[in-house]
Amino acid sequence: MANTSTRTLRLLSLLQSHRYWPGTELADRLGVSVRTLRRDVDRLRELGYPVEAQRGVDGGYQLAAGAALPPLLIDDEEAVALAVGLQAAAQGPVEGIAEPSVRVLAKIEQVMPARLRRRVEALRAMTVTAGWGGPSRTDVDPAVLTTVALACRDNERLHFTYTAADGRRTDRHAEPHRLVSLGRRWYLVAYDLTRGDWRNLRVDRLTDPQGTGARFRPRTLPVADAAEFVRTRIDSAPRSYHVEVLVDVPARVARERIGRWSTVEEIDAEHCRVHLVTDSLEWPAMALGTLGADFRVLRPPELTDLLHDWATRFHRASTAPGTRP
């Protein structure tokens, strides 16, 4: 027998495809007893699906009128994933996908249960995409994202614990302004009441954010928008590595594929020099790999060591038992 979640989805699909099902026939389709069917119907109702029942010997079930698009059977994390993914697609570089992504996101929000729709709408409205490309990190807790987004929208002060780069943890009170999706990370732009100044805070370093219930009058950001604020702060911050690589592709190709994250200098028609400033070497390694061409690392030596380690592990994976020749 299928597990409860899978069976519930199957039940929903059957109810959507047929206006009325006799109870015994529906139970047979699902391979369960009539009593189990009643429990599954009750579960759908708890999730917000308007299932009508007709009692008696010939009793059965159907979705209420106007329920052709009932609320989606998704949890909070899945709702956030949908919103983030579709918003990124709407603002991404793939030609022809922006408008359909906006339409799909609008339709999905319409059929979400009200509780999830409120959180997703807040996340979408309060997020600014900075346009450096690349997917945002997936290790940010969706509950943290939506809590912060709701506080931004409602002008509600937040309390949270923040872990700095050196591992120090401090309690903060802040007036949240906007979420910014930049490259592979999420940032919160907020007026830090603890520090008495504007800050961009990495969301993956926020722990247990909670609204305090105290409202505030929004302050004026010192730059044009939140994305510019984050970019400016990141550009002025000290970095750990300056990467310089010679690549066997035309500069035009490198600019098209990784130019948003690097500076590309043309050497000749078939070669270029790529510069990246970063606090992590994993990202340059992946970016250079997407060029599909030979390259030579000029600096730093730590990147060469990382690539050697990756090459060793990739070679083991490609020659492992069961790997296709």
N, C-alpha and C positions, 0 to 999 in steps of 0.2 A: 504494500500500500504506500502511496506517496506520502511524504511528510505533510504536516498541517499547512505550512506556508504554500507549498506547491499545490496542494489540493484546493486551497482557498483561491489561488489564482486561476486554477482550472474551473472552479465553480463560477467565478466572476466572468470568465470568458464565455462559458455556456449561457449564462443569464443575458449577456450582451448580444449573443448571436441568435437568441430565440425569445420571442415576446413572453411565452408562458410555458412552464415545464411542470407536468405532473410530478408530485414528490417522489413516487416510486421510480419513475423513469430517470429522474435526475440523480437519485441515489445509485441506480444501476450504472449510469454513465460514469459516476465517480468511483464506483466499486466500494461503497460504504453502506452502512445501515441507514434507515430513515432517521433514527435518533442522532447519529453522527452528522447527518445532513443538517438537521435542525441546529446543532451546535455550530456548524460552519456558517450557516445563514446568520446566526446571532453574532458571530465574529465579524462578518461583513457589515452588519448594522452598526456595531461598535466602532468600526473604522469610518463610518459616515456614508455607507452605501444604502440607498433607500430600497430595501427588498420587501415587497409585499407578499403576504401569504394568504392562501385561500384554504380554509379548513374543510374537513369532511373526507369521505371516502375518495372523492376525485380531487382532493386538495392538491395545491401545487404552489409554485413560486414564480415571481417575475419582478424585474426592476420597475420601479415606479415611473410613471410618465415623465418625460423630460430628463431621464437619467441615462441617455445614450452616452454622455461623457461624465461619468461619476468621478468623485475625487480619486486621485492616484493612490495606489497602494505602495507608497514609498515611505521610508523613515527619514529622519532629519538629515542624516549624513548623505543619503542619496539625493535629497532635495537640494542640499548645498552643492553637491557634485554636479547636478544638472545645471544649476544657475551659473556656477563658475565656468563649466565647460562651454555652455552656449554663449555666455557673455564674452569669453575669450575668443570663440570662433567669430562672433559678431564684430570684434575689433581686431581680428587677426589679418595676416597678409594674404590669405588664400582668396583669389579672385572668385566672385560669384557666390560666396558662402555667407557674407555678412547679413544680407536682407533675409534669406531663409532662416538663419539662426535667430534673428530678432522675432520673426513670426512664430517660430516653434516655441521660443521661450515665453512669449505672450500667451500662447494657447495652453502650455503646460501650467502656467501660473493660474489660469482661469479654472482649471479642474483640480487644483490642489486643495486639500482640506484647508480651512481658514487658518488653522494654527501654523501650518507649514508655509502657506502663502505669505503670511505676515513676515516671517523670518527671511524668506527668499527675496521678497520685494525690498526689504530693508537692505539686504546684502547687495542687491543689484544697484539700488539707488545711491548707496553710500560708498561704492567702490569706484576708484579712478584707475584706469589702466594706463601705465606710463609709456608703453610702446617700445620697450626694449626687446620684446619678443621672448620666446621660450616659455615653457609651461611653468606655472607657479608650483611651489613645493607642495607635496602631498602630505607632509608630516605636520601640518597645522590642523589642530582640532577643529572640526566644523562647528562645534558648539561654541568655541571661543570666537570664531569668525562672526557667527550670527549674533552672539551677545554683544560684541563690540559694534556691529552694524546697527543694531537696534538702539544702542546708546547714542551713536552718532546721529541717527535720524531723530531721536526724541530729545536731543540736547540734555542728556542725563549724565551726570558725573560718574566716572568709573573709579573703582578701587581694584588694584591687582598687585601681584608680586612680579617684579621684573628681574631677569637674570642677565647681567652684563656679559660682555665678551670674555672678561677675566673670571667669570664664575660668581661674582658677588651678587647677592640677592637683596633687593630693597623693596619696601612697600611704597606704592605710588598712588596718588590721587590725581586724576587728570580730567580735563574737559575734551572729550574726543571730537575730532573734526571730520576726518575721512579715512577710509581704508585705501591703500594704494597697492595695486598688483604690479610689481616691477621685476622683470626678468623671472627668476625662479623663486622669488620671495614675496611675502606679504608684509606691509608696514602699516602701522597706525600713526597718523599725523594727529597730534593732540597738544593742547597746552598743559604742560606738566605743572600742576599746582605745587608739587613737592619741590621742583627745581625753579619755579617761577619763570619759565620760558617755554617756547615751542620746542617740540621734540619729534623725531621720527623714530618709532619703536618697532623692532621686529616682532611680529605677532607670534612666531614660534617660540619667543622667549617670555611671553606673557603667561602667567599662571593664575587660574581661578579669577578671571575678571568678573566683577559683580557691579551692577548698577546700584548707586547709593540712594536713589529716589530723589536726589537734589537736582533741580533743573538749573540751567545757566543760560545767560545771554551769549550767543556766539561771538567770539572775538574775531577780529580781522586778521587773516593770515598775512604774514609779512611779504609773501610773494604772490604771483598771479594765481597759482593753483597748487593743490596738494602734490601732484605728480612732480611739478617743478621743484617744490620744497624738498622732496625726498631725493631727487636726482642731484640737486645742488649739495645737499649734505653728504651724500655718498661720494660724489666726486672730490669733495674737499677732505674726506676722511683718509687717514693713512692706510695704505694697503700693504699686504705682505709680499706680493710677488709682481714683478714686471716681466711679462712673457714676451719674448721676441723669437719669431719663427720664420724661416724661409720656406715657401710653399711652391710646388710645381704646378700652379694653375694661374691663368690670367687674373690680374687684379679685379677685373669686372666680376668674375665668378666668385671670388672670395667675398667681395662686397655684397653681392646678392645673397649669399648664404649666411655669413657671419658678420657682416659689416656693422650691424646694429650693436654688436658687443665688442667691436675692435676697431683699430685704425689700420687701414690697408695701404701700403705704398707699392706702386708699380716699379718693378725692376726692369723687365722687358716684356715682350708680347706674351710670354708663356710662364713668367715667374713673378712673384710678389713677396713682400715682407709684411708680416702681420704682427701687430703689437696689441697685447691685452694687459690690463691692470686688474688684478683680482686678489681676493683673500682665500681662494680655494683653487687648487690645480685640477680637480676633477672636471670642472666645467670647461676649461680650455682644452683638455684632452678630448672630451666628447665633441666640442665644437670643431676642432681640427679634424677629427675622424669623419665628420659629416662631409668634408670636402672631397673625400674619395680620391686623394692624390698623395704622392710622396711629399714629405716635409722634413726639415732639419731644425732641431731646436738649438738656438743660439744661447738662450738663457731662459729661466734659471736651471741649474743642474738638477734641482729637485724634480722638475718636470720630466727630464730624461729618466730619472730613477723610477718615477711613477709609470711612465710608458713601458719601461722594461718589465716592471712587475705585472702590469696589465697584459703585456704580450705573452708572458710566461703562463699566466692563468688562462688566457684565451687559447693558447696552443694546447694546454692540457685538456681543455673542454672540447676542442675540435678533434682530439685523438682519443678521447675516452671510449671505453667499450660501449657499443650500441650507437655510436655516432655514424651517420651516413657518410660514405666515402665521397 
